[in-house]
Amino acid sequence: MKIPENIELEEPADTEFGNNFESVRPDSITNRIVTKTDFQLYNSFQPGLYEYDFWTNKIDSGIIYLKAFEITHEYPLTADRLSKTSSVKIYNPKDSIMKFSTTSHFTIYEGDWGQYYAARFEVWYKPDNGGSEQKLIEKNYKIEGWQR
């Protein structure tokens, strides 16, 4: 796993911790005005642990979840757990943008602390009405795995 030179990568934003050790997203992100569907990955309290925010306009009731892939070999990351541990209930009946967030962290097991590599994160939507799942957005990030 490595970082290719010819690809644009974002870095997860760092979170801080509140009085009860809950993660607090930076004001620079939470207070920004979002005008289209977007996704932001955050570092949680240890390397390899992450959280995210997702902004979207009108969408039926359902669940969003993540799929992640190591970019150079398209290897699925934490494929057996990620969809469950990253799932967030979603519903926005309005045309205005609404933010949805994880309430706890999820883990990327591939890799180790301090060994960064490029990963593509995809946000997927599964409607409650049984309709087909669809990819909503994807972004590339420089990440590291969780050290066991």
C-alpha positions in Angstrom: 0.0 0.0 0.0 1.4 3.3 -1.0 0.5 6.9 -2.1 0.6 7.4 -5.8 2.0 10.7 -7.0 -0.6 11.4 -9.7 -3.8 11.6 -7.6 -5.4 14.3 -5.5 -5.8 13.3 -1.9 -7.4 15.0 1.1 -6.4 14.4 4.7 -9.0 13.6 7.3 -9.7 16.6 9.6 -8.8 16.2 13.2 -11.4 16.1 16.0 -11.1 17.4 19.5 -12.6 16.0 22.6 -15.3 17.6 24.8 -15.8 17.5 28.5 -17.2 13.9 28.3 -14.6 12.7 25.9 -17.0 12.9 23.0 -15.5 13.9 19.7 -16.0 17.5 18.5 -15.7 18.4 14.9 -13.8 21.6 14.0 -15.9 24.8 13.7 -14.2 25.5 10.4 -16.0 22.5 9.0 -19.2 22.3 11.0 -20.0 26.0 10.4 -19.2 26.2 6.7 -22.0 26.7 4.2 -22.5 23.6 2.1 -24.3 24.0 -1.2 -24.1 20.5 -2.7 -23.7 16.9 -1.7 -20.4 16.5 0.2 -18.5 14.1 2.5 -15.9 14.8 5.2 -13.7 12.2 6.9 -12.4 12.8 10.4 -9.6 11.3 12.5 -11.0 9.9 15.7 -9.1 9.4 19.0 -6.5 6.9 17.6 -4.9 6.4 14.2 -7.0 4.1 12.0 -10.2 5.1 13.7 -12.5 7.5 11.8 -15.8 9.3 11.8 -17.6 11.3 9.0 -20.2 13.9 8.1 -22.3 13.7 5.0 -24.3 16.6 3.5 -27.2 16.2 1.0 -30.4 17.7 -0.1 -33.7 15.8 -0.6 -33.4 12.1 -0.1 -35.9 9.4 1.0 -35.6 7.5 4.2 -32.8 5.0 4.3 -29.2 4.3 5.4 -25.9 5.6 4.1 -22.7 3.6 4.7 -19.2 3.6 3.4 -17.1 1.4 1.2 -13.4 2.0 1.1 -10.6 0.8 -1.3 -6.9 1.0 -1.3 -6.3 3.1 -4.5 -3.3 1.5 -6.2 -4.7 -2.1 -6.2 -8.4 -1.4 -5.6 -8.3 -3.6 -2.6 -11.5 -3.4 -0.4 -10.7 -2.1 3.1 -12.4 -3.6 6.1 -14.9 -5.1 3.7 -16.6 -7.5 6.2 -17.4 -4.7 8.8 -17.3 -1.3 7.3 -20.9 -1.1 5.9 -22.3 -1.9 9.3 -19.9 0.2 11.5 -20.2 3.3 9.2 -24.0 3.2 8.7 -26.1 6.3 9.5 -29.9 6.6 9.3 -30.9 9.3 6.8 -33.9 11.2 5.6 -34.3 14.7 4.2 -37.7 15.7 2.8 -36.4 19.2 1.9 -34.5 20.7 -1.0 -32.1 22.4 1.4 -28.8 20.7 2.4 -28.9 18.8 5.7 -25.9 17.2 7.5 -25.8 13.6 8.8 -23.0 12.3 11.0 -21.6 9.2 12.6 -22.2 9.0 16.3 -19.2 6.8 16.9 -16.0 5.8 15.2 -15.3 3.0 12.7 -12.0 1.2 12.1 -9.9 0.7 9.1 -7.8 -2.4 9.9 -5.5 -2.5 7.0 -2.1 -0.9 7.6 -0.5 0.4 10.7 0.0 3.6 12.7 2.3 6.0 10.8 2.1 4.0 7.5 0.0 6.2 5.3 -1.6 5.2 2.0 -4.2 6.4 -0.4 -7.8 5.2 0.0 -11.0 6.0 -1.9 -14.1 6.4 0.3 -17.5 5.9 -1.3 -20.8 6.9 0.4 -23.6 4.5 -0.5 -27.3 4.9 0.0 -29.7 2.0 0.7 -33.4 3.2 0.6 -35.8 1.8 3.2 -38.4 1.1 0.4 -36.3 -1.7 -1.0 -35.0 0.2 -4.0 -31.6 -0.4 -5.5 -28.5 0.9 -3.6 -26.6 3.7 -5.2 -23.2 5.5 -4.8 -23.7 9.1 -3.8 -20.2 10.5 -3.7 -16.6 9.4 -3.5 -13.4 11.1 -2.2 -9.7 10.1 -1.9 -8.0 10.4 1.4 -4.5 9.8 2.9 -5.1 7.4 5.8 -3.4 4.9 8.1 -4.7 1.7 9.5 -5.4 0.7 13.1 -2.5 -1.0 15.0 -3.7 -4.1 16.7 
